[in-house]
Amino acid sequence: MDEPKVPPKPAPVAPAAKPPAAPVAAGGAAKAEHKPPVAAAPSGPTDPPAPADKPAPSFVAALQAALPDAVTHVSFWVGDWTVIVPAGRLLDVARHLKGAGFDFCSDVTATDWPQRPQRFDVVYSLYSIRDRHRLRVKVRAAEQERVPSVTGVWPAANWLEREVYDMFGVAFVDHPDLRRMLMPEDWQGHPQRKDYPLEGPGELLMESPLDWLKLRQAAHEAEIE
């Protein structure tokens, strides 16, 4: 009988090449990987001044002449003019600008810079329908500092200031109806502050929104009883 044929053995596979070793310094230890420094968080907007060849418009110059101590800085950025004023002079500036033709307050908003002592910038966007001019008025406010309400000058600021109060916690003095506008009355914190927890307020954080609604309903029923 013929002997059974034995299949040939597979050729040995060469081991995978090892990656080259990290360069060794003179002292014998491997050099640590270089990492770029982490940039510090910005402490606030730059509010750049206007270029030397860009004179302030007549309505800004008239404001500075009428209230010389009320404007602390004039800024020009991407085609828009901004005047920065102290909170204590806001109403004086607002009344002057209203008389100068800025009859429409189109928006009130805020930005939060927690690293700065006056962490909030409250920004009023004004428009002159007659002259088609735009101007921003900016007021800086600290954590507990109250800002005068401009609703007596521009009634359209009513709900706009309420939104800033709701989202940032900035309180407005003499506002006719200062209460939350977007969040429930019993909501904790102010969602657009930069230190607001991304997961929401801890006490009301639940997996299901229905559980949160049931908790609110139980609290209301307890008050009725």
C-alpha positions in Angstrom: 0.0 0.0 0.0 1.0 3.5 -0.7 1.8 5.6 2.4 -0.7 8.5 3.1 0.6 11.8 2.0 1.5 14.2 4.8 0.5 17.9 4.0 3.5 20.2 4.1 3.9 22.3 7.1 3.1 26.0 6.7 6.0 28.4 6.6 6.8 30.1 9.9 5.4 33.7 10.1 7.8 36.4 11.1 6.8 38.3 14.2 5.4 41.8 13.7 7.9 44.6 13.8 7.9 46.6 17.1 7.4 50.3 16.9 10.6 52.3 17.3 11.4 53.2 20.9 10.9 56.8 22.0 14.1 58.8 22.0 16.0 58.7 25.2 17.3 61.9 26.7 20.9 62.3 28.0 19.7 61.5 31.5 18.2 58.2 30.4 14.5 58.9 30.7 12.2 59.2 27.7 11.1 62.7 26.7 7.5 63.5 27.6 5.1 64.4 24.8 4.9 68.1 24.3 1.4 69.5 24.9 0.4 73.1 24.0 -0.6 75.2 27.0 -4.3 75.5 27.7 -5.7 78.9 26.9 -7.2 80.8 29.8 -10.9 81.5 29.7 -11.7 85.0 28.3 -12.5 87.5 31.1 -14.8 89.6 28.9 -15.2 91.2 25.4 -12.5 93.4 24.1 -14.8 96.3 23.2 -12.4 97.7 20.6 -12.3 101.5 20.1 -13.0 103.0 16.7 -10.1 103.4 14.3 -8.4 106.7 14.3 -9.9 107.6 10.9 -13.4 106.6 12.0 -15.0 109.5 13.9 -17.9 108.9 16.2 -21.3 109.6 14.7 -23.1 112.8 15.6 -25.5 111.1 18.0 -22.6 109.6 20.0 -20.8 113.0 20.1 -24.0 114.7 21.2 -24.5 112.2 24.0 -20.9 112.7 25.2 -21.4 116.5 25.1 -24.7 116.4 27.0 -23.6 113.8 29.6 -19.8 114.0 29.7 -19.4 111.7 32.7 -22.0 109.1 31.6 -20.1 107.4 28.8 -17.0 105.5 30.0 -16.1 103.9 26.7 -17.1 104.1 23.0 -16.6 100.9 20.9 -16.9 100.2 17.2 -17.1 96.6 16.0 -18.2 95.2 12.6 -20.1 98.4 11.7 -21.9 98.9 15.0 -21.3 101.5 17.7 -21.6 100.8 21.4 -21.5 103.1 24.4 -20.6 101.7 27.8 -22.3 103.5 30.7 -22.5 102.9 34.5 -25.7 101.4 35.8 -26.4 104.6 37.8 -26.4 106.7 34.7 -28.4 104.4 32.5 -31.7 106.2 32.8 -30.1 109.6 32.0 -28.5 108.1 28.9 -31.8 106.4 27.9 -33.8 109.6 28.2 -31.3 111.6 26.2 -31.2 109.0 23.4 -35.0 108.7 23.3 -35.1 112.5 22.8 -32.4 112.2 20.2 -34.6 110.0 18.0 -33.9 106.5 19.3 -37.5 105.6 19.8 -37.3 101.8 19.5 -35.6 99.4 21.9 -35.4 96.3 19.6 -33.7 94.0 22.1 -32.3 93.6 25.6 -29.9 90.8 26.2 -26.9 89.9 28.4 -23.6 88.1 28.5 -22.0 86.4 31.4 -18.2 86.6 32.3 -17.8 84.9 35.7 -14.1 85.7 36.0 -14.9 89.4 36.1 -16.1 91.3 39.2 -18.9 92.9 37.2 -19.8 89.6 35.5 -22.8 90.7 33.5 -23.0 92.9 30.4 -26.6 94.0 29.9 -26.9 95.2 26.3 -29.7 97.4 24.9 -30.1 97.5 21.1 -31.6 100.8 20.1 -32.9 102.0 16.7 -34.0 105.3 15.3 -36.9 104.8 12.9 -36.7 108.4 11.7 -32.9 108.5 11.1 -32.3 104.8 10.6 -29.4 104.8 13.1 -28.5 101.9 15.4 -26.7 102.0 18.7 -26.0 99.6 21.5 -25.9 100.7 25.1 -24.0 98.4 27.4 -24.2 98.3 31.3 -21.9 96.2 33.4 -23.3 94.7 36.6 -22.0 92.6 39.5 -23.6 89.4 40.8 -26.1 91.2 43.2 -26.1 94.6 41.5 -29.5 95.8 40.4 -29.9 97.6 37.1 -32.6 100.4 36.5 -35.4 99.3 34.3 -35.9 101.3 31.1 -39.5 100.3 30.7 -40.5 103.9 31.5 -38.5 105.1 28.5 -39.1 102.2 26.1 -42.2 100.1 27.1 -41.0 97.4 24.7 -38.3 96.5 27.1 -40.8 95.0 29.6 -40.7 91.4 28.4 -37.1 91.7 27.2 -35.9 92.6 30.7 -38.0 89.8 32.1 -36.1 87.4 29.8 -32.7 88.6 31.0 -33.9 88.3 34.6 -35.1 84.7 34.0 -32.1 83.5 32.1 -29.3 85.4 33.9 -30.7 86.5 37.2 -30.1 90.2 36.6 -32.7 92.2 38.7 -34.2 95.4 37.3 -35.2 98.2 39.7 -38.8 99.5 39.2 -39.8 96.9 36.6 -43.6 96.7 36.6 -43.8 92.9 36.6 -40.4 91.3 37.2 -41.0 87.6 37.3 -39.9 84.5 35.2 -40.9 84.4 31.6 -39.6 81.2 30.1 -38.9 78.9 33.0 -41.4 77.8 35.7 -41.7 80.0 38.7 -40.2 77.3 41.0 -37.2 76.7 38.7 -33.8 76.8 40.4 -31.0 78.9 38.9 -30.6 80.8 35.7 -29.9 78.6 32.6 -27.8 81.0 30.6 -25.2 81.7 33.3 -21.9 80.0 32.4 -21.7 78.3 35.8 -25.2 76.8 35.5 -24.9 72.9 35.6 -25.4 71.4 32.1 -27.5 68.6 33.7 -29.9 71.0 35.2 -30.7 71.8 38.9 -30.0 68.8 41.0 -33.1 68.6 43.1 -35.4 68.5 40.0 -33.2 66.2 37.9 -35.0 63.0 37.1 -34.8 60.4 34.4 -38.4 61.0 33.2 -40.0 64.4 32.7 -43.3 62.8 33.8 -41.8 62.1 37.2 -41.0 65.8 37.6 -44.5 66.7 36.6 -45.9 64.3 39.1 -43.7 65.8 41.8 -45.0 69.3 41.0 -48.6 68.1 41.0 -48.2 66.4 44.4 -46.8 69.7 45.8 -49.8 71.7 44.5 -52.2 69.1 46.0 -50.5 69.3 49.3 -50.9 73.1 49.3 -54.6 72.8 48.5 -55.2 70.4 51.4 
